[in-house]
């Protein structure tokens, strides 16, 4: 079974998009924004279907409420983006592995911006932020019981 990130490339890129903080007039609900990003904005143009009016409005609003890429040169903005990676969509804390994966995606996006000369350097390196440590726990359901193990192992 493939993970959601590999099954749909847009899911992998979605964590790299910090949530807009705008609450101005015309702000679509969160589900409409996520759908517009997932089904249209984050897909390659060649694979992008026709965008319905509701999603066009949501994407237009998102463009106006989003930060400029140059704002990521400020450490406080980078810290806000990193802190947002530590949360799930429901606002609860994400697992350490999820945070690590999301941070890797953010780093890749920012490195690409550096490659395109949109940013002078990866701004994540300016912030002293450590993701939570992962706990290496073993699922007892997958451990073979030594007496039940076949002799040839």
Rosetta constraint file for C-alpha pairs under 8 A:
AtomPair CA 2 CA 6 HARMONIC 6.28 0.50
AtomPair CA 2 CA 7 HARMONIC 6.07 0.50
AtomPair CA 3 CA 7 HARMONIC 6.15 0.50
AtomPair CA 4 CA 8 HARMONIC 6.08 0.50
AtomPair CA 4 CA 11 HARMONIC 6.64 0.50
AtomPair CA 4 CA 12 HARMONIC 7.92 0.50
AtomPair CA 5 CA 9 HARMONIC 5.97 0.50
AtomPair CA 5 CA 10 HARMONIC 7.51 0.50
AtomPair CA 5 CA 11 HARMONIC 5.09 0.50
AtomPair CA 5 CA 12 HARMONIC 4.61 0.50
AtomPair CA 6 CA 11 HARMONIC 7.98 0.50
AtomPair CA 6 CA 12 HARMONIC 7.18 0.50
AtomPair CA 8 CA 12 HARMONIC 7.26 0.50
AtomPair CA 9 CA 13 HARMONIC 6.68 0.50
AtomPair CA 9 CA 43 HARMONIC 7.58 0.50
AtomPair CA 10 CA 14 HARMONIC 6.02 0.50
AtomPair CA 10 CA 37 HARMONIC 7.88 0.50
AtomPair CA 10 CA 38 HARMONIC 5.48 0.50
AtomPair CA 10 CA 39 HARMONIC 7.73 0.50
AtomPair CA 10 CA 42 HARMONIC 5.33 0.50
AtomPair CA 10 CA 43 HARMONIC 6.09 0.50
AtomPair CA 11 CA 15 HARMONIC 7.56 0.50
AtomPair CA 11 CA 38 HARMONIC 6.83 0.50
AtomPair CA 12 CA 102 HARMONIC 7.93 0.50
AtomPair CA 12 CA 105 HARMONIC 7.12 0.50
AtomPair CA 13 CA 17 HARMONIC 7.27 0.50
AtomPair CA 13 CA 42 HARMONIC 7.18 0.50
AtomPair CA 13 CA 105 HARMONIC 6.56 0.50
AtomPair CA 14 CA 37 HARMONIC 7.69 0.50
AtomPair CA 14 CA 38 HARMONIC 7.37 0.50
AtomPair CA 14 CA 42 HARMONIC 7.57 0.50
AtomPair CA 15 CA 85 HARMONIC 6.66 0.50
AtomPair CA 15 CA 102 HARMONIC 5.50 0.50
AtomPair CA 15 CA 105 HARMONIC 7.15 0.50
AtomPair CA 15 CA 106 HARMONIC 7.15 0.50
AtomPair CA 16 CA 102 HARMONIC 6.73 0.50
AtomPair CA 16 CA 103 HARMONIC 7.65 0.50
AtomPair CA 16 CA 105 HARMONIC 5.94 0.50
AtomPair CA 16 CA 106 HARMONIC 4.50 0.50
AtomPair CA 16 CA 109 HARMONIC 7.03 0.50
AtomPair CA 17 CA 106 HARMONIC 7.88 0.50
AtomPair CA 18 CA 81 HARMONIC 5.43 0.50
AtomPair CA 18 CA 84 HARMONIC 6.68 0.50
AtomPair CA 18 CA 85 HARMONIC 7.92 0.50
AtomPair CA 19 CA 84 HARMONIC 7.50 0.50
AtomPair CA 20 CA 62 HARMONIC 7.32 0.50
AtomPair CA 20 CA 65 HARMONIC 6.11 0.50
AtomPair CA 20 CA 66 HARMONIC 5.62 0.50
AtomPair CA 20 CA 67 HARMONIC 7.72 0.50
AtomPair CA 21 CA 65 HARMONIC 7.41 0.50
AtomPair CA 22 CA 27 HARMONIC 7.64 0.50
AtomPair CA 22 CA 65 HARMONIC 5.54 0.50
AtomPair CA 22 CA 66 HARMONIC 7.97 0.50
AtomPair CA 23 CA 27 HARMONIC 6.06 0.50
AtomPair CA 26 CA 61 HARMONIC 7.14 0.50
AtomPair CA 27 CA 58 HARMONIC 7.46 0.50
AtomPair CA 27 CA 61 HARMONIC 6.59 0.50
AtomPair CA 28 CA 32 HARMONIC 6.18 0.50
AtomPair CA 28 CA 33 HARMONIC 6.41 0.50
AtomPair CA 28 CA 58 HARMONIC 5.89 0.50
AtomPair CA 28 CA 61 HARMONIC 7.80 0.50
AtomPair CA 29 CA 33 HARMONIC 6.49 0.50
AtomPair CA 30 CA 34 HARMONIC 6.16 0.50
AtomPair CA 31 CA 35 HARMONIC 6.05 0.50
AtomPair CA 32 CA 36 HARMONIC 6.07 0.50
AtomPair CA 32 CA 55 HARMONIC 7.03 0.50
AtomPair CA 32 CA 58 HARMONIC 6.94 0.50
AtomPair CA 33 CA 37 HARMONIC 6.20 0.50
AtomPair CA 33 CA 55 HARMONIC 7.54 0.50
AtomPair CA 33 CA 58 HARMONIC 5.88 0.50
AtomPair CA 33 CA 59 HARMONIC 7.26 0.50
AtomPair CA 33 CA 62 HARMONIC 7.77 0.50
AtomPair CA 34 CA 38 HARMONIC 5.93 0.50
AtomPair CA 35 CA 39 HARMONIC 5.71 0.50
AtomPair CA 35 CA 40 HARMONIC 7.81 0.50
AtomPair CA 35 CA 55 HARMONIC 7.71 0.50
AtomPair CA 36 CA 40 HARMONIC 5.51 0.50
AtomPair CA 36 CA 41 HARMONIC 6.38 0.50
AtomPair CA 36 CA 55 HARMONIC 5.05 0.50
AtomPair CA 36 CA 56 HARMONIC 7.69 0.50
AtomPair CA 36 CA 58 HARMONIC 6.75 0.50
AtomPair CA 36 CA 59 HARMONIC 6.56 0.50
AtomPair CA 37 CA 41 HARMONIC 4.63 0.50
AtomPair CA 37 CA 42 HARMONIC 5.51 0.50
AtomPair CA 37 CA 59 HARMONIC 7.52 0.50
AtomPair CA 38 CA 42 HARMONIC 5.77 0.50
AtomPair CA 38 CA 43 HARMONIC 7.21 0.50
AtomPair CA 39 CA 43 HARMONIC 6.78 0.50
AtomPair CA 39 CA 48 HARMONIC 7.51 0.50
AtomPair CA 40 CA 48 HARMONIC 5.63 0.50
AtomPair CA 40 CA 49 HARMONIC 6.93 0.50
AtomPair CA 40 CA 51 HARMONIC 6.65 0.50
AtomPair CA 41 CA 48 HARMONIC 7.87 0.50
AtomPair CA 41 CA 59 HARMONIC 7.59 0.50
AtomPair CA 43 CA 47 HARMONIC 6.35 0.50
AtomPair CA 43 CA 48 HARMONIC 5.76 0.50
AtomPair CA 44 CA 48 HARMONIC 6.14 0.50
AtomPair CA 51 CA 55 HARMONIC 6.26 0.50
AtomPair CA 51 CA 56 HARMONIC 6.21 0.50
AtomPair CA 52 CA 56 HARMONIC 6.22 0.50
AtomPair CA 53 CA 57 HARMONIC 6.22 0.50
AtomPair CA 54 CA 58 HARMONIC 6.30 0.50
AtomPair CA 55 CA 59 HARMONIC 6.04 0.50
AtomPair CA 56 CA 60 HARMONIC 6.07 0.50
AtomPair CA 57 CA 61 HARMONIC 6.14 0.50
AtomPair CA 58 CA 62 HARMONIC 6.10 0.50
AtomPair CA 59 CA 63 HARMONIC 6.17 0.50
AtomPair CA 60 CA 64 HARMONIC 6.51 0.50
AtomPair CA 61 CA 65 HARMONIC 6.20 0.50
AtomPair CA 62 CA 66 HARMONIC 5.80 0.50
AtomPair CA 67 CA 71 HARMONIC 6.40 0.50
AtomPair CA 68 CA 72 HARMONIC 7.69 0.50
AtomPair CA 69 CA 118 HARMONIC 7.54 0.50
AtomPair CA 69 CA 119 HARMONIC 7.65 0.50
AtomPair CA 70 CA 118 HARMONIC 7.74 0.50
AtomPair CA 70 CA 119 HARMONIC 6.85 0.50
AtomPair CA 71 CA 77 HARMONIC 6.78 0.50
AtomPair CA 72 CA 77 HARMONIC 5.72 0.50
AtomPair CA 72 CA 78 HARMONIC 5.73 0.50
AtomPair CA 72 CA 123 HARMONIC 6.51 0.50
AtomPair CA 73 CA 77 HARMONIC 7.71 0.50
AtomPair CA 73 CA 78 HARMONIC 7.59 0.50
AtomPair CA 73 CA 119 HARMONIC 7.70 0.50
AtomPair CA 73 CA 123 HARMONIC 5.77 0.50
AtomPair CA 74 CA 78 HARMONIC 6.61 0.50
AtomPair CA 74 CA 123 HARMONIC 7.79 0.50
AtomPair CA 75 CA 79 HARMONIC 6.06 0.50
AtomPair CA 75 CA 123 HARMONIC 7.21 0.50
AtomPair CA 75 CA 124 HARMONIC 7.99 0.50
AtomPair CA 75 CA 126 HARMONIC 6.75 0.50
AtomPair CA 75 CA 127 HARMONIC 6.17 0.50
AtomPair CA 76 CA 80 HARMONIC 6.26 0.50
AtomPair CA 77 CA 81 HARMONIC 6.32 0.50
AtomPair CA 78 CA 82 HARMONIC 6.17 0.50
AtomPair CA 78 CA 123 HARMONIC 6.88 0.50
AtomPair CA 78 CA 124 HARMONIC 6.39 0.50
AtomPair CA 78 CA 127 HARMONIC 7.28 0.50
AtomPair CA 79 CA 83 HARMONIC 5.99 0.50
AtomPair CA 79 CA 127 HARMONIC 6.81 0.50
AtomPair CA 79 CA 129 HARMONIC 7.56 0.50
AtomPair CA 80 CA 84 HARMONIC 6.10 0.50
AtomPair CA 81 CA 85 HARMONIC 6.49 0.50
AtomPair CA 82 CA 86 HARMONIC 6.94 0.50
AtomPair CA 82 CA 103 HARMONIC 7.22 0.50
AtomPair CA 82 CA 129 HARMONIC 7.79 0.50
AtomPair CA 83 CA 87 HARMONIC 7.35 0.50
AtomPair CA 85 CA 94 HARMONIC 7.86 0.50
AtomPair CA 85 CA 99 HARMONIC 5.81 0.50
AtomPair CA 85 CA 102 HARMONIC 6.20 0.50
AtomPair CA 85 CA 103 HARMONIC 6.90 0.50
AtomPair CA 86 CA 93 HARMONIC 5.93 0.50
AtomPair CA 86 CA 94 HARMONIC 5.32 0.50
AtomPair CA 86 CA 95 HARMONIC 7.75 0.50
AtomPair CA 86 CA 96 HARMONIC 7.99 0.50
AtomPair CA 86 CA 99 HARMONIC 5.43 0.50
AtomPair CA 86 CA 131 HARMONIC 7.96 0.50
AtomPair CA 87 CA 91 HARMONIC 5.48 0.50
AtomPair CA 87 CA 92 HARMONIC 5.58 0.50
AtomPair CA 87 CA 93 HARMONIC 4.65 0.50
AtomPair CA 87 CA 94 HARMONIC 4.94 0.50
AtomPair CA 88 CA 92 HARMONIC 5.48 0.50
AtomPair CA 88 CA 93 HARMONIC 6.00 0.50
AtomPair CA 88 CA 94 HARMONIC 5.16 0.50
AtomPair CA 94 CA 98 HARMONIC 6.21 0.50
AtomPair CA 94 CA 99 HARMONIC 6.39 0.50
AtomPair CA 95 CA 99 HARMONIC 6.32 0.50
AtomPair CA 95 CA 134 HARMONIC 7.99 0.50
AtomPair CA 96 CA 100 HARMONIC 6.17 0.50
AtomPair CA 96 CA 131 HARMONIC 6.88 0.50
AtomPair CA 96 CA 132 HARMONIC 5.40 0.50
AtomPair CA 96 CA 133 HARMONIC 6.14 0.50
AtomPair CA 96 CA 134 HARMONIC 5.21 0.50
AtomPair CA 97 CA 101 HARMONIC 6.20 0.50
AtomPair CA 97 CA 134 HARMONIC 6.41 0.50
AtomPair CA 98 CA 102 HARMONIC 6.09 0.50
AtomPair CA 99 CA 103 HARMONIC 6.00 0.50
AtomPair CA 99 CA 131 HARMONIC 6.70 0.50
AtomPair CA 99 CA 132 HARMONIC 7.85 0.50
AtomPair CA 100 CA 104 HARMONIC 6.22 0.50
AtomPair CA 100 CA 131 HARMONIC 6.64 0.50
AtomPair CA 101 CA 105 HARMONIC 6.44 0.50
AtomPair CA 102 CA 106 HARMONIC 6.25 0.50
AtomPair CA 103 CA 107 HARMONIC 6.01 0.50
AtomPair CA 104 CA 108 HARMONIC 6.16 0.50
AtomPair CA 105 CA 109 HARMONIC 6.22 0.50
AtomPair CA 106 CA 110 HARMONIC 6.19 0.50
AtomPair CA 107 CA 111 HARMONIC 6.04 0.50
AtomPair CA 107 CA 122 HARMONIC 7.46 0.50
AtomPair CA 107 CA 124 HARMONIC 7.18 0.50
AtomPair CA 108 CA 112 HARMONIC 6.16 0.50
AtomPair CA 109 CA 113 HARMONIC 6.36 0.50
AtomPair CA 110 CA 114 HARMONIC 6.29 0.50
AtomPair CA 110 CA 119 HARMONIC 7.84 0.50
AtomPair CA 110 CA 122 HARMONIC 5.75 0.50
AtomPair CA 110 CA 123 HARMONIC 7.68 0.50
AtomPair CA 111 CA 115 HARMONIC 6.18 0.50
AtomPair CA 111 CA 121 HARMONIC 7.65 0.50
AtomPair CA 111 CA 122 HARMONIC 5.86 0.50
AtomPair CA 112 CA 116 HARMONIC 6.22 0.50
AtomPair CA 113 CA 117 HARMONIC 6.16 0.50
AtomPair CA 113 CA 118 HARMONIC 5.13 0.50
AtomPair CA 113 CA 119 HARMONIC 5.75 0.50
AtomPair CA 114 CA 118 HARMONIC 5.71 0.50
AtomPair CA 114 CA 119 HARMONIC 4.75 0.50
AtomPair CA 114 CA 120 HARMONIC 5.91 0.50
AtomPair CA 114 CA 121 HARMONIC 5.70 0.50
AtomPair CA 114 CA 122 HARMONIC 6.55 0.50
AtomPair CA 123 CA 127 HARMONIC 7.36 0.50
AtomPair CA 138 CA 142 HARMONIC 7.89 0.50
AtomPair CA 138 CA 143 HARMONIC 7.75 0.50
AtomPair CA 139 CA 143 HARMONIC 7.01 0.50
AtomPair CA 144 CA 148 HARMONIC 7.09 0.50
AtomPair CA 144 CA 149 HARMONIC 6.32 0.50
AtomPair CA 145 CA 149 HARMONIC 6.22 0.50
AtomPair CA 149 CA 153 HARMONIC 7.13 0.50
